[in-house]
Amino acid sequence: MASPRDIFDESGPLHLLTSFDWRNTFHRRSLAASLVQGVYVLERDRQRGRVGAEAHAPPWWERFNFQLNHVLVDDSDLSFFGAIYELKYAHPFFYQSTPRPPRYVIAFRGTIKESLTQSHDMKLNLKCLFDKLEQSPRFRTAFEAVSNTVSNVGATSVWLAGHSLGASIALLAGRNMAKSRFQIETYLFNPPFFSVPIEKMIQNETVKHGIRIAGSLMTAGIATVMKKHRGDKEEDPFVVLAEWTPYMFVNPSDPICAEYIGYFQHRDKMKDIGGEKIGRIATRHCIGSLISGAMGKDSEPSHILPTAYLTVNLNPSEDFKKAHGIHQWWQEHHDWQSKLYKFT
C-alpha cells in the first residue's frame, strides 16, 4: 500500500482538488508549481520507460483540468525540458473576471540529477552563469514555443512557469517578450541569482548592508562612466521591463536564489538613507556584465529585474534539497512574506 507521502508525490497538492479558486493567489501559485513538477515527472517517465497506464506524470495536470498539448524537447540530449498545457474548461465567469485563468501554461523544469540529463543540464547552468543561455538550443526551442503561443492567443491568455534552471528559461523568455510589450503572467520558483551570495554568507545585518552600499557605489560609478563614454541615447530596456511584474518565489536557506532577497530589499534601504539615485543606477547593472560591456560584449544581465512580486518562504528548511525544492510552493500553512518591488 502506498504511504500518504507517495500519494502526495504522485498526485500533487490534493487539498486543492475540490476547492480550487482562480482568484486565490496561493491556488494559482500552487497550480503553476504543480505544472512545473509535471515536466520533471514527464522526463523521469521517459528515462524509466513508463508509458500509458504506468506513467506518473498525468495526475500533475489532469486533476487541475489541463491537458498536455505539447512536449518541448531539447535537441542536444532529446530530454523533455518543458511542456505546453492547455486548459480544457473553465466557467465563462472566470474569463470575464480579473485575474482570469490562462488558456495555456508553458512550464520548464530545472536540473535532473540522473545520468541521462545531469551533464547537459549542468552545462546549461554554466551558460546561465555567463549570460549565454539565450544562445542554447533549449532556450531557442522554449522561446519559439512562447512566441508562437502568444501570437496565436495573446499574452493575457498565457502563463510561464519554471523552477531553478527552468526559472532562468522562463525569466529570459518573459523578459524578451516584455521588451516587445507582451507582458506574460510568470511564476519563477527558486530562480538563480548569479552573484556572491551575501544574503546567505553574512548574518550580521549591519555588515551586510555596508557591503551592499559599497557595491552599489562601485557599480553605479562604473556604469555612469561607461554610459558617458558610449553616449547612450536609446530607450533604457530596464525601464521598459518595469511594467512587467513576474511572481518570484525564493527561500533564504537556498544559496541559489536567496540573493534576490537582498537585491530587492537593498533598493528600499538605499531610498531610506537618501541614496535613491545611486540605487537606481546600481540596481540595473552587475559588475560582471559591466566588464563584459567594456570588452564590447552584450552587457545586459539577464537575471536582474526592475519589478517583481517577491514571496519569501520563512519556514526553516532542514537541508538544501528542501530549501531548493519545488514542493514547498504548494504546501499549506507556511509562513510566507510577500511584497511588490516596483522600479519607478
C-alpha positions in Angstrom: 0.0 0.0 0.0 1.3 3.5 -0.9 2.0 5.8 2.0 0.4 9.3 2.2 3.7 10.7 1.1 3.7 8.5 -2.0 0.2 9.5 -2.9 1.1 13.2 -2.4 4.2 12.9 -4.6 2.3 11.3 -7.5 -0.8 13.4 -7.3 0.2 16.9 -6.4 -1.5 19.2 -3.8 -4.6 17.1 -3.0 -6.0 19.8 -0.8 -6.8 22.0 -3.8 -8.5 19.4 -6.0 -12.0 20.0 -4.6 -11.7 23.7 -3.8 -9.7 25.4 -6.5 -10.3 29.2 -6.9 -8.7 31.0 -9.8 -8.9 34.3 -7.8 -6.8 32.9 -4.9 -3.1 33.7 -5.3 -2.0 30.7 -3.3 -4.1 28.4 -5.6 -2.6 30.0 -8.7 0.9 29.6 -7.4 0.3 26.0 -6.4 -1.1 25.2 -9.9 1.9 26.8 -11.6 4.3 24.8 -9.3 2.4 21.6 -10.0 2.6 22.0 -13.7 6.4 22.5 -13.4 6.5 19.3 -11.4 4.6 17.7 -14.2 7.6 18.4 -16.5 10.0 16.8 -14.1 7.9 13.7 -13.9 7.4 13.6 -17.7 11.2 13.4 -18.1 11.6 10.8 -15.4 8.8 8.8 -17.1 10.8 9.0 -20.3 14.0 7.9 -18.8 12.4 5.0 -17.0 10.3 3.8 -19.9 7.0 4.5 -18.2 4.2 5.0 -20.7 0.4 4.7 -20.8 -1.1 3.5 -17.5 2.4 3.2 -15.9 3.1 6.9 -16.4 3.2 9.1 -13.3 3.0 12.5 -14.9 -0.6 12.9 -16.0 -2.1 13.5 -12.5 0.0 16.6 -12.1 -2.1 18.4 -14.8 -5.2 16.3 -15.3 -6.5 16.9 -11.8 -6.4 20.6 -12.5 -8.4 20.2 -15.7 -5.5 20.7 -18.0 -4.3 18.5 -20.9 -0.8 18.1 -22.3 -0.8 20.0 -25.6 2.9 19.7 -26.5 6.2 18.4 -25.0 9.3 20.6 -25.5 12.3 18.5 -26.4 16.0 19.6 -26.2 17.6 18.7 -29.4 21.0 18.4 -27.7 20.1 15.4 -25.5 16.5 14.6 -26.5 15.3 15.2 -23.0 11.8 16.6 -22.1 12.6 20.1 -20.6 9.2 21.8 -20.9 5.5 21.4 -21.7 2.6 23.4 -23.0 -0.5 22.7 -21.1 -4.0 23.6 -22.3 -6.9 24.3 -20.0 -9.8 22.0 -21.0 -12.6 24.0 -19.4 -13.2 26.9 -17.1 -16.5 28.5 -16.2 -17.2 31.6 -18.5 -17.5 33.7 -15.4 -13.7 33.4 -14.8 -12.9 34.7 -18.3 -14.8 37.9 -17.6 -13.2 38.5 -14.2 -9.7 39.6 -13.1 -7.5 37.7 -12.8 -8.7 35.2 -15.3 -7.4 31.7 -15.9 -4.9 31.0 -18.7 -5.7 29.1 -21.8 -2.1 27.8 -21.9 0.6 27.4 -19.4 4.2 26.8 -20.6 6.3 25.3 -17.9 10.0 24.4 -17.7 11.8 22.0 -15.3 15.2 22.5 -13.7 18.2 20.2 -13.4 17.6 16.5 -13.0 20.4 14.7 -11.3 20.3 11.5 -13.3 22.9 10.2 -15.7 20.9 10.9 -18.9 20.3 14.6 -18.2 22.7 15.8 -15.5 25.7 16.6 -17.7 23.8 18.7 -20.2 21.7 20.4 -17.5 24.8 21.5 -15.7 26.3 22.9 -18.9 23.2 25.0 -19.3 23.6 26.2 -15.7 27.1 27.4 -16.6 25.6 29.2 -19.6 23.2 30.9 -17.2 26.2 32.0 -15.1 27.9 33.7 -18.0 24.6 35.1 -19.6 24.8 32.7 -22.5 21.6 30.8 -22.0 19.9 32.7 -24.8 22.3 31.0 -27.3 21.4 27.5 -26.3 19.1 25.2 -28.4 17.0 24.6 -25.4 16.2 28.3 -24.9 15.6 28.8 -28.6 13.1 26.0 -28.6 11.4 27.4 -25.5 11.2 30.9 -26.8 9.8 29.8 -30.1 7.0 27.9 -28.2 6.3 31.0 -26.1 6.3 33.4 -29.1 4.1 31.2 -31.2 1.6 30.6 -28.4 1.4 34.4 -27.7 0.9 35.1 -31.4 -2.0 32.7 -31.5 -3.9 33.6 -28.4 -2.4 36.8 -26.9 -0.2 37.4 -23.9 -3.1 37.6 -21.4 -4.0 34.0 -22.2 -0.6 32.6 -21.4 1.3 31.8 -18.3 5.0 31.0 -17.9 6.4 28.9 -15.0 9.8 27.4 -14.2 11.9 26.1 -11.4 15.6 26.7 -10.9 17.2 26.3 -14.4 13.7 26.3 -15.8 13.0 29.6 -13.9 16.0 31.1 -15.8 14.5 30.0 -19.1 11.0 31.4 -18.1 12.6 34.6 -16.9 14.6 35.2 -20.0 11.6 34.3 -22.2 9.4 36.7 -20.2 12.0 39.5 -20.4 12.3 39.2 -24.2 8.5 39.2 -24.6 8.2 42.2 -22.2 10.7 44.2 -24.3 8.2 43.8 -27.2 5.4 45.0 -24.9 3.9 41.5 -24.4 3.6 41.1 -20.6 3.1 37.4 -19.6 2.0 36.3 -16.2 5.1 34.5 -15.0 5.9 32.3 -11.9 9.6 31.9 -11.1 10.4 29.3 -8.4 13.9 29.4 -6.9 15.4 31.4 -9.8 19.2 31.5 -9.8 20.8 34.9 -8.9 24.4 34.9 -10.2 26.3 36.9 -7.7 28.3 36.5 -4.5 25.7 35.0 -2.0 25.9 37.8 0.5 22.4 37.1 1.8 23.4 33.6 2.8 27.1 34.1 3.8 26.8 37.1 6.1 24.4 37.1 9.1 25.2 40.5 10.6 22.7 42.9 9.0 25.0 46.0 9.6 27.9 44.4 7.8 25.7 43.0 5.1 24.2 46.5 4.5 27.6 48.1 4.4 28.9 45.7 1.8 25.9 46.3 -0.4 26.3 50.1 -0.2 29.9 49.8 -1.2 28.9 47.5 -4.1 26.2 50.0 -5.2 28.7 52.9 -5.2 31.2 50.9 -7.2 28.6 49.6 -9.7 26.9 53.0 -10.1 30.3 54.7 -10.6 31.5 52.3 -13.3 28.1 52.3 -15.1 28.0 56.1 -15.1 31.5 56.4 -16.6 30.7 53.8 -19.3 27.4 55.5 -20.2 29.2 58.8 -20.7 31.8 57.1 -22.8 29.2 55.4 -25.1 26.8 58.3 -25.1 23.7 56.1 -24.8 20.6 57.8 -26.1 18.3 54.8 -26.8 15.4 53.9 -24.6 16.5 52.1 -21.5 15.4 48.4 -21.7 15.3 48.2 -17.9 12.7 50.9 -17.8 10.6 49.1 -20.5 10.8 46.0 -18.4 9.5 47.8 -15.3 5.9 47.3 -16.5 6.2 43.5 -16.3 5.7 42.0 -12.9 6.7 38.4 -12.6 5.9 36.4 -9.4 9.1 35.3 -7.8 9.4 32.7 -5.0 12.6 32.3 -3.0 13.9 30.6 0.1 16.5 32.4 2.3 18.2 29.0 3.0 18.7 28.4 -0.7 22.0 30.0 -1.8 21.0 29.7 -5.5 18.1 32.2 -5.2 18.5 33.9 -1.8 20.4 36.8 -3.1 17.2 38.1 -4.7 16.0 39.0 -1.2 19.0 41.3 -0.6 18.8 42.7 -4.2 15.3 43.9 -3.7 15.4 44.9 -0.1 18.6 46.9 -0.7 16.8 49.1 -3.1 14.4 50.2 -0.4 17.3 50.7 2.1 19.1 53.0 -0.4 16.0 55.2 -0.5 15.8 55.3 3.3 19.4 56.7 3.5 19.0 59.2 0.6 20.9 57.1 -1.9 18.0 56.5 -4.3 19.7 57.9 -7.3 22.8 55.7 -6.8 20.5 52.7 -6.1 18.5 53.3 -9.3 21.7 53.1 -11.3 23.2 50.2 -9.5 20.1 48.0 -9.5 20.1 47.7 -13.2 23.7 46.5 -13.5 26.1 43.9 -12.2 29.9 44.1 -12.2 30.3 41.1 -14.4 28.1 42.5 -17.1 29.8 45.9 -16.9 33.1 44.2 -17.5 31.7 42.3 -20.5 30.3 45.5 -21.8 33.7 47.2 -21.6 35.1 44.4 -23.7 32.5 45.0 -26.4 30.2 42.2 -25.4 26.5 42.3 -24.6 26.4 44.0 -21.2 22.7 43.5 -20.1 22.5 41.0 -17.2 19.5 38.6 -17.8 18.9 37.7 -14.2 18.1 41.1 -12.7 14.7 42.6 -12.7 13.2 46.1 -12.2 9.9 44.9 -10.8 8.8 41.7 -9.1 6.2 40.4 -6.6 8.6 38.6 -4.3 7.4 35.8 -1.9 9.9 34.5 0.7 9.4 31.2 2.5 10.3 32.0 6.1 9.8 28.4 7.3 13.0 26.6 8.4 14.4 24.2 5.9 16.2 21.0 7.0 18.6 20.9 4.1 19.4 22.3 0.7 17.1 19.8 -1.0 14.1 21.2 0.8 15.1 24.8 0.5 15.6 24.5 -3.2 12.7 22.1 -3.9 9.6 22.8 -5.9 7.3 21.0 -3.4 7.4 23.8 -0.8 5.5 26.2 -3.1 2.2 24.3 -2.9 2.3 23.2 0.8 -0.3 24.6 3.2 0.3 26.5 6.4 3.6 28.0 5.5 4.9 31.3 6.8 5.2 33.5 3.7 6.2 37.1 3.3 5.2 38.8 0.1 6.0 42.3 -1.2 5.7 44.1 -4.5 9.0 45.8 -5.5 8.5 48.2 -8.4 11.1 50.2 -10.2 9.9 53.8 -10.7 
